[in-house]
Every structure is written in structure tokens, then in C-alpha cells.
Amino acid sequence: MRNSKTNRDVKSGDSQMPAPVNASPVDDGFEPLLDSTEAAGLLKIHPKTLQKLARNGEVAAIQIGKLWRFRASALNRWLEKVAN
């Protein structure tokens, strides 16, 4: 059986790659979640320190299985509260 599509049938530059996903908040109000490493990097602290703060309820976080996720806006509110 012969392949019906030959090399000359395929145009160069014809790509079926999906468009990149934008990581910024979208119009529906969804805010992407940061993992422990990303969130700790924003705060310039160790990820384990941030996880301990989350476990103790000092920082707003979401635990999904064993992993912690953080909203940047919640981290900012926590920083403002701690700074005052």
C-alpha cells in the first residue's frame, strides 16, 4: 500500500503547533498559581520556610496532594500585613 501523501504535498512552514498559553491573569479573574519554589523566589526565602508558614496557616495557600500552591496576590497581602 502506498502513502497517499508525498513530500511535495506537504508545504514548508505548515505547522500544527498550538498557540502558546499566556500565563498572565485572564479576563475571567483566574490568577495562575505559583509552586513553592516560584513563590519563595518572589519572597527571597527558602521554599521549605514558605511551606512551613503555609502549613501553620500564616500564609494563604492551597495544598494539592503533597504540593503547595500560592497566589501572588495572597503573598503580597501577607507581606503588607507582616510589614505593618
URGI-V681148 format. One record per residue. N is the residue number from 1. RES is the residue in one letter. PHI is phi in whole degrees, 0 to 359 (* if undefined). PSI is psi in radians with two decimals (999 if undefined). OMEGA is omega in whole degrees, -180 to 180 (none if undefined). Layout:
BEGIN
n=(N N)
res=(RES RES)
phi=(PHI PHI)
psi=(PSI PSI)
omega=(OMEGA OMEGA)
END
This chain:
BEGIN
n=(1 2 3 4 5 6 7 8 9 10 11 12 13 14 15 16 17 18 19 20 21 22 23 24 25 26 27 28 29 30 31 32 33 34 35 36 37 38 39 40 41 42 43 44 45 46 47 48 49 50 51 52 53 54 55 56 57 58 59 60 61 62 63 64 65 66 67 68 69 70 71 72 73 74 75 76 77 78 79 80 81 82 83 84)
res=(M R N S K T N R D V K S G D S Q M P A P V N A S P V D D G F E P L L D S T E A A G L L K I H P K T L Q K L A R N G E V A A I Q I G K L W R F R A S A L N R W L E K V A N)
phi=(* 264 288 285 255 259 302 287 283 268 280 291 87 283 244 257 288 289 293 296 273 277 272 279 303 262 298 278 90 287 250 302 268 259 278 301 293 295 295 296 297 296 273 60 230 285 304 293 296 295 297 295 299 293 299 276 79 281 240 293 205 238 259 245 66 266 265 257 231 226 265 300 295 292 296 295 298 297 297 297 293 290 289 269)
psi=(2.38 2.52 2.22 -0.31 2.09 2.97 -0.62 -0.28 -0.38 2.08 2.44 2.47 -0.07 1.76 2.44 0.43 2.37 2.73 2.56 2.59 2.32 2.21 -0.04 2.78 2.45 3.04 -0.40 0.08 0.04 2.24 2.13 2.57 2.53 2.52 3.08 -0.72 -0.77 -0.80 -0.76 -0.61 -0.67 -0.67 -0.16 0.77 2.96 2.47 -0.62 -0.59 -0.77 -0.71 -0.66 -0.74 -0.71 -0.76 -0.63 -0.01 0.22 -0.52 2.35 2.24 2.90 2.21 2.13 1.80 -2.15 -0.13 2.50 2.48 2.55 2.55 2.36 -0.64 -0.65 -0.66 -0.69 -0.74 -0.73 -0.72 -0.75 -0.69 -0.75 -0.59 -0.44 999)
omega=(-178 175 -177 -179 179 -180 -178 178 -178 -180 177 -179 176 -177 178 -179 177 178 180 180 179 -176 -180 180 -180 -174 -177 175 -180 177 180 -180 177 174 -176 -178 180 -179 179 177 177 -178 -178 175 180 180 179 176 179 178 178 177 179 180 180 178 -180 179 178 -179 178 177 178 -173 177 -174 177 176 -174 172 179 -180 179 177 179 177 179 178 179 180 -179 -177 -178 none)
END
